[in-house]
Every structure is written in structure tokens, then in C-alpha cells.
């Protein structure tokens, strides 16, 4: 699955509803988050498990109709390198 790396997103991940259903993620309720424009928005929140830096990790997944986002909480403790070219590579390494 491809994600947009969003340094302005302070959470772990977002996924569209159909991906959440396909992965059968467990709901943990609804929470309010502040968007980049300052608006408050209620998101359905789920628990997901990812393999991150070679280890399984449980993460909070927000349901969103946008492209899947990878946020700063998941990236914390990582080095991100971006080849700023068309179709450039993005690498994420553990620090």
C-alpha cells in the first residue's frame, strides 16, 4: 500500500473506509482532531498492526476519505531521505 508522507499530520496513519473494512481493523471509537486549517473534525479510530523497522507495532488508524497518510508519530525515531525527483525514492530508516 502506498502512503503520502505528511509531516503536518501528528498521528500514525490514515486509511480509507474500504481499506479498514478489508483489513478488519478493530474500532476504538471516535476522537476529535484539529486539521491543518484549525478546524476540528471527528474521526473514527481503529487499532492496526504494522511491521515497523522489523518489529510489529500497534498503531492508531484514522478513517479518512483522503489518500492514505503516514504521520509523524509513526516516523518518530526514523531518518527520512527523499530523492526530490519525479518518481524519486523515499527511504525510512531507524535511528
Backbone torsions as a table, in degrees:
resi	resn	phi	psi	omega
1	UNK	NA	137.4	177.5
2	UNK	-95.0	142.0	179.1
3	UNK	-125.6	152.7	169.1
4	UNK	-89.7	124.6	177.3
5	UNK	-78.6	113.7	-173.9
6	UNK	-117.9	99.4	-178.5
7	UNK	-70.6	-10.9	175.6
8	UNK	-90.2	-7.8	179.7
9	UNK	-94.8	117.3	-174.5
10	UNK	-87.9	-2.2	179.3
11	UNK	-88.1	-163.6	179.2
12	UNK	-88.7	-70.5	-174.5
13	UNK	-143.3	154.2	163.4
14	UNK	-121.8	150.3	176.2
15	UNK	-141.4	149.7	174.9
16	UNK	-72.3	158.9	-176.5
17	UNK	-54.3	-40.6	-177.2
18	UNK	-65.9	-33.4	176.6
19	UNK	-69.5	-39.8	178.8
20	UNK	-63.1	-42.6	178.0
21	UNK	-65.5	-44.3	-178.8
22	UNK	-62.2	-36.1	179.9
23	UNK	-85.3	-6.4	179.6
24	UNK	53.7	48.7	179.9
25	UNK	-72.6	148.1	-178.7
26	UNK	-87.2	126.6	179.4
27	UNK	-73.9	139.7	174.5
28	UNK	-121.3	19.4	174.8
29	UNK	106.9	-159.3	-176.8
30	UNK	-123.0	140.9	178.0
31	UNK	-137.0	152.3	179.8
32	UNK	-97.7	131.3	178.7
33	UNK	-127.9	151.6	176.5
34	UNK	-89.6	129.2	177.6
35	UNK	-82.3	168.8	-177.9
36	UNK	-58.1	-30.6	-179.2
37	UNK	-85.5	3.1	178.9
38	UNK	94.2	-12.1	178.0
39	UNK	-69.0	148.0	174.0
40	UNK	-95.4	139.3	-177.2
41	UNK	-140.9	137.5	177.6
42	UNK	-88.7	125.8	178.6
43	UNK	-115.4	142.7	166.1
44	UNK	-73.4	136.6	-176.2
45	UNK	-119.8	139.8	-177.9
46	UNK	-130.8	161.4	172.9
47	UNK	-101.9	129.6	175.5
48	UNK	-128.3	163.1	177.1
49	UNK	-120.4	130.5	178.6
50	UNK	-125.5	153.9	171.1
51	UNK	-93.2	109.2	-173.4
52	UNK	-123.4	121.3	-176.5
53	UNK	52.6	39.4	175.0
54	UNK	82.2	2.4	-178.5
55	UNK	-127.3	142.5	175.5
56	UNK	-69.1	141.8	-179.8
57	UNK	-144.8	132.0	174.5
58	UNK	-82.4	135.4	-177.3
59	UNK	-134.4	156.3	172.4
60	UNK	-84.9	133.5	-179.7
61	UNK	-118.6	123.4	176.8
62	UNK	-92.5	136.7	176.1
63	UNK	-81.1	125.3	-178.9
64	UNK	-148.6	142.4	178.5
65	UNK	-77.9	-2.6	-179.6
66	UNK	-82.4	-179.9	174.0
67	UNK	-60.9	147.8	178.1
68	UNK	-58.1	133.6	-178.9
69	UNK	-113.7	145.0	172.1
70	UNK	-114.1	120.6	-172.3
71	UNK	-105.4	179.2	-172.3
72	UNK	-69.0	-28.3	178.9
73	UNK	-64.6	-39.8	176.5
74	UNK	-71.6	-34.5	-178.3
75	UNK	-76.2	-16.0	-176.4
76	UNK	-54.5	132.2	-178.7
77	UNK	85.7	13.5	-178.4
78	UNK	-120.6	157.2	171.2
79	UNK	-106.5	125.6	-179.9
80	UNK	-110.3	126.3	177.7
81	UNK	-119.3	130.0	-178.4
82	UNK	-120.4	124.8	169.8
83	UNK	-85.5	103.9	-173.2
84	UNK	-78.2	71.8	178.9
85	UNK	-140.6	163.0	173.8
86	UNK	-58.9	126.3	-175.7
87	UNK	59.8	27.1	179.1
88	UNK	-66.0	152.6	-177.5
89	UNK	-80.5	144.0	171.8
90	UNK	-117.2	125.1	177.6
91	UNK	-118.4	142.3	178.3
92	UNK	-124.6	121.3	-178.4
93	UNK	-124.0	147.6	175.9
94	UNK	-72.6	137.7	175.3
95	UNK	-90.3	NA	NA
